[in-house]
Amino acid sequence: MKRLTVYLKGEAVGCLVQNNSGLLAFTYTPNGLSRPGAIPLSRSLPLRPEPFKGKQARPFFAGILPEEEPRRIIASILGVSERNDFALLERIGGECAGAVTLLPEGTQPPATNEARLRILNEKDLRRIIAELPKRPLMAGEEDVRLSLAGAQDKLPVIMRGNRMALPLGDTPSTHIIKPEPLRFPGLSSNEHFCMTLAKALGLKVSNVERRKIGGTACLIVQRYDRTVSAEGVASRIHQEDFCQALGFPPERKYQQEGGPLLRDCIDLLRTWSTTPVLDIRDFLDGQIYNVLIGNADAHGKNYSLLYQDGQRRLAPFYDLVCTLAWPELSKTPAMKIGKSETLDAFTPPPWKTLAKEASLGWPMVKDRVTDLGRRTVEALRGEHMQRMIQADSMSACVAAQTADRAAAMLHGFSA
C-alpha cells in the first residue's frame, strides 16, 4: 500500500492510497472534516468519513495531471507507467491547479515559500522553453514538482515585475507560460486576441500578455487561482474544473466521448454555485462567445469553479481560441448547442433546444445572444482591437472570421 498526504492550502486534509492492485482510494482525515471552514476537495468528493474508492476518487486526482503527449513523455522521463496516476502524482504533485498539494507521507510542507524558487535569467528561460517539448513541466529536474492539466506544453512560473522564477517543491506559481507549438503557428496571437476581445466585452478572463522567449512566441497567463501579498508571497485559491466537479475522468472531457453536456454544466452551476443566477448568465455568455469566435474545443475541462471566502463561483474563462483558424481541426463543438453538430449555431432553433434542456428562459437566452453579437461587432471596431488586428495576420484572420460570424448570428436571430 502506497500513500500520499493531500494538503489543501497547506493543511493536511486527507490521504490518497494506491493498493496492490493499483486502485486509488481517498479518505478525508478527521481534521480535514472538522477544521473550521472545511470545504471539500471537489463536489464529487463531498466531506464524509467513508473512503472514496476507484472510480469515485480517480476523476478529481487524474484531472490534476497533464494529458496526452505531455503525460506520456513525463511518465517516460520519470520511469513510470503513463497510466499510473498515483506514481505521477507522487513525483509531480507539489504545485497543481487550485490549492491542492500532494506529498509523500511524512513529508512536511515548508513553513514559507520565500526561499523555494530558482531565479531564471533570459538564458535559462530560452533553454527551458526549448526543452519543454522533450521535458514537459521540467519533469525530472531536481526539486521541480509541477503539474497542470491539458495537452499543450506549459510551464508554471513566479513573476515579480519583469523577473521570472521557477517554483520549487510545493511553492505556488503566479503565472503560466504557454509556448506556441510548432504544429499550430500563430496560436499565441490567436489566443491573445480572443482573450483580449473577451475582456473588452466584459467577460471575466485571465490576464494575458505575449512575449518572445528566444525564437518562440509565448503567451503568459496570470493565474486566477493565486493571490499575491504586498510582500510578493503567493497563496493558493482552491479550484476544480467542471469534469472534476461532475466526476468525469480527463479522457472523457468531450461530449462525443461521453463527457459533460452543456445542460450538465448549467445544472452544476444551478445546484452548486453560491450565486447561480449570475454564474449561469456568465457561463451562457461564454458559450455564445465561443460560437462567435469559432472555438470548437470548449470542453468540460476548460471551465472551472473557484472556492474562495465561503463562495463557490464560476472561474474566469481561459483557453479561448479560434480553432477555425486551422482548417484541419474538427468543427464539431466539444459541447453541442442543443443537438447541433456544427459550430455554426447562428439561428434560434439550437439555442431554443438548449434553453429547454437546461431549463433556461428563452427570452433571456435570445437577449444574451443578440446583445453579445452586437457588442462583439462594436468591440472589433474599437481602437485597441484595431491595433491588434493591424499588428499580425493571425489576429486579422480571427477578427474577420469573428465579425462574419457575429453578423451571421445577428441576421439569423432577426429573420
Backbone torsions as a table, in degrees:
resi	resn	phi	psi	omega
1	MET	NA	126.6	177.5
2	LYS	-108.1	148.2	-175.0
3	ARG	-134.7	142.8	169.9
4	LEU	-127.1	136.8	174.2
5	THR	-84.5	132.1	-178.8
6	VAL	-102.1	121.4	179.7
7	TYR	-106.5	142.8	172.7
8	LEU	-124.8	116.0	-175.1
9	LYS	53.2	39.9	175.6
10	GLY	84.4	-3.8	178.8
11	GLU	-105.2	133.7	176.9
12	ALA	-68.9	120.8	-176.5
13	VAL	-121.0	-10.5	-177.2
14	GLY	-172.2	179.4	-179.5
15	CYS	-134.0	129.8	175.0
16	LEU	-103.5	124.4	-179.2
17	VAL	-121.4	153.4	172.6
18	GLN	-123.0	120.9	-178.6
19	ASN	-81.6	-179.9	-175.9
20	ASN	-66.6	-14.9	176.6
21	SER	-92.5	-0.6	178.3
22	GLY	89.3	2.7	-178.1
23	LEU	-82.7	144.3	179.0
24	LEU	-90.4	151.5	170.1
25	ALA	-147.9	140.0	178.3
26	PHE	-123.5	136.4	177.9
27	THR	-134.2	131.5	173.0
28	TYR	-71.2	143.3	173.3
29	THR	-79.0	160.1	174.9
30	PRO	-54.2	-38.5	178.3
31	ASN	-66.6	-38.3	179.1
32	GLY	-63.2	-28.2	179.8
33	LEU	-86.7	-32.4	-170.1
34	SER	-104.3	-7.3	-176.6
35	ARG	-64.5	149.5	179.9
36	PRO	-58.0	135.0	179.4
37	GLY	69.7	24.0	-177.5
38	ALA	-56.7	133.9	174.6
39	ILE	-126.0	152.3	178.0
40	PRO	-73.9	155.4	171.8
41	LEU	-61.6	-34.0	-174.7
42	SER	-155.3	152.6	171.2
43	ARG	-57.9	-31.7	-179.6
44	SER	-80.8	-4.5	177.0
45	LEU	-127.7	66.8	-176.8
46	PRO	-62.4	155.3	-179.8
47	LEU	-62.9	119.4	177.4
48	ARG	-164.7	154.2	-179.2
49	PRO	-76.8	-23.6	-177.8
50	GLU	-72.6	147.6	-180.0
51	PRO	-72.3	154.4	171.5
52	PHE	-102.9	122.3	-172.7
53	LYS	-113.8	148.2	170.9
54	GLY	51.3	-113.9	-175.5
55	LYS	-66.4	-19.2	176.3
56	GLN	-74.2	-40.2	-174.6
57	ALA	-84.8	-32.2	-167.7
58	ARG	-65.5	-42.2	-175.1
59	PRO	-53.6	-43.7	-178.7
60	PHE	-68.4	-48.5	-173.8
61	PHE	-74.6	-38.1	174.4
62	ALA	-65.3	-30.4	-179.2
63	GLY	-68.9	-13.3	176.3
64	ILE	-76.9	-26.5	-169.0
65	LEU	-85.5	156.9	172.6
66	PRO	-64.0	165.3	-174.2
67	GLU	-123.3	166.7	169.7
68	GLU	52.8	-129.5	-172.4
69	GLU	-62.6	-45.5	176.8
70	PRO	-56.3	-40.9	179.1
71	ARG	-62.9	-43.6	-179.3
72	ARG	-61.7	-44.1	-178.1
73	ILE	-67.6	-42.9	179.2
74	ILE	-60.5	-44.0	179.4
75	ALA	-60.8	-40.4	178.8
76	SER	-64.6	-42.8	178.9
77	ILE	-63.2	-41.3	-176.0
78	LEU	-83.8	-8.4	178.6
79	GLY	73.0	35.1	178.1
80	VAL	-128.0	167.4	177.9
81	SER	-73.8	138.3	179.0
82	GLU	-67.4	-15.9	177.9
83	ARG	-88.3	-6.0	-174.9
84	ASN	-91.6	89.7	-179.2
85	ASP	-57.7	-42.5	-176.0
86	PHE	-62.3	-46.9	-178.2
87	ALA	-62.4	-37.8	177.8
88	LEU	-68.6	-43.5	178.2
89	LEU	-63.4	-35.6	179.0
90	GLU	-61.4	-34.1	-175.0
91	ARG	-94.7	-30.8	-174.4
92	ILE	-127.8	17.8	-175.1
93	GLY	-90.1	21.4	-178.1
94	GLY	-77.7	-42.2	-177.7
95	GLU	-126.8	101.1	-174.3
96	CYS	-117.9	176.4	172.3
97	ALA	-64.7	148.9	-180.0
98	GLY	74.3	-150.9	-174.6
99	ALA	-111.4	21.9	-176.8
100	VAL	-96.3	135.9	173.7
101	THR	-133.2	136.1	176.7
102	LEU	-116.8	126.2	-178.4
103	LEU	-131.1	148.9	176.3
104	PRO	-55.6	143.7	-177.8
105	GLU	-54.3	133.0	-179.7
106	GLY	93.9	-12.4	178.0
107	THR	-87.0	127.3	179.8
108	GLN	-96.4	134.6	174.8
109	PRO	-66.2	144.9	-179.9
110	PRO	-62.4	151.1	-177.7
111	ALA	-70.1	-26.3	-178.3
112	THR	-136.9	150.7	178.2
113	ASN	-91.0	-9.4	-165.3
114	GLU	-56.4	-42.4	-173.4
115	ALA	-95.4	4.3	-172.2
116	ARG	-99.8	58.4	177.6
117	LEU	-152.4	161.7	178.9
118	ARG	-125.2	113.2	179.9
119	ILE	-63.2	136.3	-179.3
120	LEU	-112.0	124.9	171.1
121	ASN	-88.3	178.4	-175.9
122	GLU	-61.7	-36.5	178.6
123	LYS	-64.7	-42.9	177.1
124	ASP	-59.9	-46.4	-178.8
125	LEU	-59.8	-45.9	-179.8
126	ARG	-60.6	-42.0	-179.9
127	ARG	-63.9	-45.7	-177.1
128	ILE	-64.8	-45.4	-179.9
129	ILE	-62.6	-39.8	178.4
130	ALA	-65.6	-31.4	-177.2
131	GLU	-85.4	-18.4	-172.3
132	LEU	-53.0	-42.0	179.4
133	PRO	-59.2	-30.4	-179.9
134	LYS	-97.2	-16.4	179.6
135	ARG	-138.8	71.9	-177.8
136	PRO	-57.3	138.4	177.5
137	LEU	56.4	23.6	179.5
138	MET	56.5	33.4	-177.1
139	ALA	-58.1	135.1	177.6
140	GLY	93.4	-13.8	176.3
141	GLU	-73.9	145.6	-175.8
142	GLU	-57.3	128.6	174.4
143	ASP	66.6	12.6	176.2
144	VAL	-99.7	116.9	-176.7
145	ARG	-132.8	70.8	-173.3
146	LEU	-107.7	139.9	175.0
147	SER	-144.0	132.1	173.2
148	LEU	-141.0	139.1	177.9
149	ALA	-69.5	162.6	177.0
150	GLY	114.7	165.7	-177.3
151	ALA	-104.7	-5.6	-179.3
152	GLN	-92.9	144.3	175.0
153	ASP	-61.5	135.9	178.4
154	LYS	-157.5	163.2	-177.7
155	LEU	-142.7	119.2	173.3
156	PRO	-72.8	135.3	179.3
157	VAL	-138.6	168.0	172.3
158	ILE	-107.9	127.0	178.0
159	MET	-112.4	130.3	174.0
160	ARG	-130.0	101.0	-171.8
161	GLY	66.9	-126.7	177.6
162	ASN	-96.2	1.5	-179.4
163	ARG	-90.5	144.6	178.8
164	MET	-120.5	150.6	177.0
165	ALA	-141.3	154.5	177.5
166	LEU	-94.6	122.5	177.6
167	PRO	-70.0	137.5	-179.5
168	LEU	-110.6	152.4	179.0
169	GLY	60.5	-120.5	-179.6
170	ASP	-112.5	23.4	179.6
171	THR	-67.5	135.1	179.8
172	PRO	-70.7	139.4	172.1
173	SER	-89.3	170.5	179.1
174	THR	-119.8	-22.8	-176.8
175	HIS	-139.5	164.9	176.4
176	ILE	-126.8	128.2	174.4
177	ILE	-94.3	127.9	178.2
178	LYS	-118.3	95.7	178.1
179	PRO	-68.0	148.9	-179.0
180	GLU	-74.5	125.1	178.1
181	PRO	-70.7	147.3	180.0
182	LEU	-61.8	-32.5	-175.2
183	ARG	-78.6	-10.0	178.4
184	PHE	-129.2	70.5	179.8
185	PRO	-60.7	135.9	-179.7
186	GLY	90.0	1.3	-176.7
187	LEU	-61.5	-39.9	-176.8
188	SER	-64.6	-42.0	179.1
189	SER	-73.1	-32.8	176.4
190	ASN	-60.7	-52.6	-178.7
191	GLU	-66.9	-39.3	178.4
192	HIS	-60.3	-43.1	179.5
193	PHE	-64.9	-47.0	-177.3
194	CYS	-65.1	-37.9	178.8
195	MET	-69.8	-39.1	-180.0
196	THR	-67.9	-41.7	177.2
197	LEU	-63.2	-42.0	178.6
198	ALA	-59.4	-41.6	178.9
199	LYS	-65.5	-38.8	178.5
200	ALA	-63.1	-27.5	179.6
201	LEU	-85.5	-3.8	179.6
202	GLY	91.1	6.4	175.4
203	LEU	-74.1	147.0	177.9
204	LYS	-80.4	116.7	-178.4
205	VAL	-136.5	159.1	173.1
206	SER	-67.1	148.5	174.9
207	ASN	-75.5	136.9	-177.8
208	VAL	-135.0	154.6	171.1
209	GLU	-148.0	157.3	178.5
210	ARG	-102.8	147.8	177.6
211	ARG	-156.6	141.7	173.9
212	LYS	-91.3	129.3	175.0
213	ILE	-120.3	110.6	-168.9
214	GLY	65.5	-127.9	177.2
215	GLY	-101.5	11.7	-173.7
216	THR	-104.9	126.7	173.5
217	ALA	-73.4	130.6	-177.9
218	CYS	-129.3	148.6	170.3
219	LEU	-105.7	130.0	178.1
220	ILE	-108.5	119.5	-173.7
221	VAL	-111.5	126.7	175.3
222	GLN	-76.7	130.8	-177.6
223	ARG	-73.4	127.9	176.7
224	TYR	-81.7	-12.6	-179.9
225	ASP	-97.8	27.0	176.7
226	ARG	-138.3	146.5	169.1
227	THR	-123.0	152.5	-179.3
228	VAL	-125.2	127.6	-178.5
229	SER	-75.7	171.2	177.8
230	ALA	-60.9	-25.5	178.6
231	GLU	-85.5	-1.0	177.4
232	GLY	88.5	11.8	179.9
233	VAL	-90.4	125.7	-178.5
234	ALA	-86.0	142.3	175.8
235	SER	-127.5	153.2	-177.9
236	ARG	-89.6	146.0	168.0
237	ILE	-114.9	131.1	-177.0
238	HIS	-71.7	145.6	177.4
239	GLN	-152.9	161.0	169.7
240	GLU	-150.1	149.8	178.6
241	ASP	-83.3	169.7	-174.1
242	PHE	-64.1	-34.3	178.1
243	CYS	-63.2	-43.8	177.7
244	GLN	-61.9	-46.1	-177.7
245	ALA	-63.6	-34.4	-177.0
246	LEU	-91.8	-4.5	177.6
247	GLY	82.2	26.5	176.3
248	PHE	-99.2	129.3	175.2
249	PRO	-67.9	158.6	-173.6
250	PRO	-60.7	-28.2	-179.9
251	GLU	-74.0	-2.6	175.8
252	ARG	-119.0	42.6	-178.7
253	LYS	-81.2	-19.8	179.8
254	TYR	-94.7	142.3	179.0
255	GLN	-56.7	-43.0	-176.3
256	GLN	-70.1	-8.9	175.2
257	GLU	-106.4	17.7	179.6
258	GLY	89.8	17.0	-178.4
259	GLY	-86.1	-171.6	-175.2
260	PRO	-62.9	147.8	171.0
261	LEU	-99.8	162.6	178.4
262	LEU	-59.3	-37.5	179.8
263	ARG	-66.5	-30.3	174.9
264	ASP	-64.9	-42.3	-179.5
265	CYS	-64.9	-42.2	-179.7
266	ILE	-68.3	-38.8	177.2
267	ASP	-66.1	-35.5	175.1
268	LEU	-58.0	-46.8	179.3
269	LEU	-67.4	-37.5	-178.4
270	ARG	-64.8	-36.6	-174.0
271	THR	-99.4	-16.5	-171.2
272	TRP	-120.6	-32.6	177.6
273	SER	-64.2	145.4	175.6
274	THR	-83.3	-8.9	174.4
275	THR	-136.4	68.8	-170.4
276	PRO	-63.3	-36.0	-176.9
277	VAL	-60.9	-46.9	-179.6
278	LEU	-70.1	-40.4	-176.7
279	ASP	-70.9	-36.5	176.2
280	ILE	-65.5	-42.3	176.9
281	ARG	-58.9	-46.9	-178.3
282	ASP	-67.5	-37.5	177.9
283	PHE	-64.3	-42.5	177.6
284	LEU	-60.6	-42.1	176.7
285	ASP	-58.8	-38.0	178.2
286	GLY	-62.9	-39.0	178.7
287	GLN	-66.7	-42.5	178.9
288	ILE	-62.5	-43.7	-178.8
289	TYR	-63.3	-40.7	178.8
290	ASN	-63.5	-34.8	174.6
291	VAL	-67.1	-42.0	-178.3
292	LEU	-62.7	-43.1	-178.4
293	ILE	-83.9	-14.3	-178.8
294	GLY	81.4	52.0	-180.0
295	ASN	-107.6	104.5	-179.3
296	ALA	-88.0	-1.1	-172.4
297	ASP	-107.6	24.4	-179.6
298	ALA	-84.6	78.6	-175.8
299	HIS	-94.2	-176.3	-172.9
300	GLY	-64.4	-23.0	178.9
301	LYS	-88.8	-1.1	177.8
302	ASN	-96.5	13.5	173.3
303	TYR	-133.1	141.7	-175.9
304	SER	-139.0	166.1	174.7
305	LEU	-115.2	140.9	176.5
306	LEU	-107.4	135.8	177.5
307	TYR	-110.9	105.7	-174.2
308	GLN	-150.7	133.4	175.7
309	ASP	52.3	41.8	178.2
310	GLY	76.7	4.1	-178.6
311	GLN	-106.6	149.1	170.7
312	ARG	-120.6	109.9	-171.7
313	ARG	-131.1	154.7	172.5
314	LEU	-60.5	129.0	-179.6
315	ALA	-77.1	161.0	173.7
316	PRO	-56.4	153.3	179.1
317	PHE	-74.2	151.2	178.6
318	TYR	-148.1	170.0	179.6
319	ASP	54.1	41.1	176.0
320	LEU	-86.3	113.9	-174.2
321	VAL	-141.5	141.7	171.2
322	CYS	-82.3	95.4	-178.1
323	THR	-71.6	-18.1	178.6
324	LEU	-66.4	-11.8	177.7
325	ALA	-65.5	-17.4	178.1
326	TRP	-118.5	100.9	-173.6
327	PRO	-57.1	-24.2	-177.1
328	GLU	-75.5	-14.5	-179.1
329	LEU	-79.2	154.0	-179.4
330	SER	-61.3	140.7	176.1
331	LYS	-101.0	2.9	176.1
332	THR	-79.0	124.1	-177.5
333	PRO	-64.3	141.9	179.8
334	ALA	-60.2	-35.2	171.6
335	MET	-130.8	122.4	-170.6
336	LYS	-77.3	143.0	171.0
337	ILE	-80.2	111.7	-171.6
338	GLY	62.3	-126.0	176.7
339	LYS	-113.3	17.9	-175.8
340	SER	-69.5	131.1	178.8
341	GLU	-88.0	-1.4	-176.0
342	THR	-119.5	155.8	176.5
343	LEU	-79.0	-10.9	-176.7
344	ASP	-87.8	63.2	179.9
345	ALA	-87.3	75.6	-171.9
346	PHE	-101.2	-1.8	-177.4
347	THR	-125.1	162.7	-174.5
348	PRO	-60.6	-35.6	-171.1
349	PRO	-50.2	-51.1	-179.3
350	PRO	-63.9	-32.8	179.4
351	TRP	-72.4	-34.4	175.3
352	LYS	-64.7	-40.1	177.4
353	THR	-62.1	-45.3	177.6
354	LEU	-59.3	-45.8	-179.2
355	ALA	-58.4	-43.0	-180.0
356	LYS	-67.1	-46.2	-178.5
357	GLU	-62.2	-37.8	-174.3
358	ALA	-98.3	7.4	179.9
359	SER	56.7	46.6	176.2
360	LEU	-106.6	148.5	176.8
361	GLY	-72.1	127.3	-178.2
362	TRP	-61.1	-41.9	178.5
363	PRO	-58.0	-38.7	178.6
364	MET	-65.2	-45.4	-179.8
365	VAL	-61.4	-46.7	-179.5
366	LYS	-60.2	-42.9	179.6
367	ASP	-63.1	-40.9	-179.4
368	ARG	-65.4	-41.8	-179.4
369	VAL	-62.3	-51.4	-175.4
370	THR	-69.7	-37.6	179.3
371	ASP	-65.0	-46.0	-178.7
372	LEU	-68.9	-34.8	176.2
373	GLY	-61.7	-45.9	179.2
374	ARG	-63.7	-45.6	-176.8
375	ARG	-68.8	-28.4	176.1
376	THR	-65.7	-46.1	177.7
377	VAL	-57.9	-44.8	-179.8
378	GLU	-65.9	-42.2	-177.9
379	ALA	-64.8	-36.0	179.6
380	LEU	-64.3	-22.7	179.1
381	ARG	-88.1	-6.8	-177.7
382	GLY	-66.2	157.3	-174.3
383	GLU	-60.9	-45.3	-177.4
384	HIS	-64.9	-45.2	-179.8
385	MET	-66.1	-36.0	178.6
386	GLN	-64.1	-37.3	176.8
387	ARG	-63.5	-40.5	178.1
388	MET	-66.1	-40.1	180.0
389	ILE	-61.9	-39.6	-179.1
390	GLN	-77.4	-14.3	-173.9
391	ALA	-78.0	-33.6	-179.6
392	ASP	-155.5	159.5	-172.3
393	SER	-70.6	-33.3	179.9
394	MET	-65.4	-44.2	177.8
395	SER	-61.2	-39.8	178.7
396	ALA	-64.1	-39.7	179.0
397	CYS	-64.7	-46.9	-179.5
398	VAL	-64.0	-41.5	-179.8
399	ALA	-62.1	-44.1	-179.1
400	ALA	-63.7	-44.2	179.6
401	GLN	-64.6	-41.6	-178.7
402	THR	-65.8	-41.5	178.3
403	ALA	-62.0	-44.0	178.6
404	ASP	-63.0	-41.7	-178.0
405	ARG	-68.9	-39.5	177.2
406	ALA	-63.0	-42.1	178.8
407	ALA	-63.8	-41.1	179.3
408	ALA	-64.5	-39.2	179.9
409	MET	-67.5	-43.4	179.3
410	LEU	-63.5	-39.5	177.1
411	HIS	-65.3	-43.5	-178.0
412	GLY	-63.4	-34.0	-178.6
413	PHE	-85.9	-13.0	179.1
414	SER	-95.5	-13.3	-176.5
415	ALA	-68.4	NA	NA
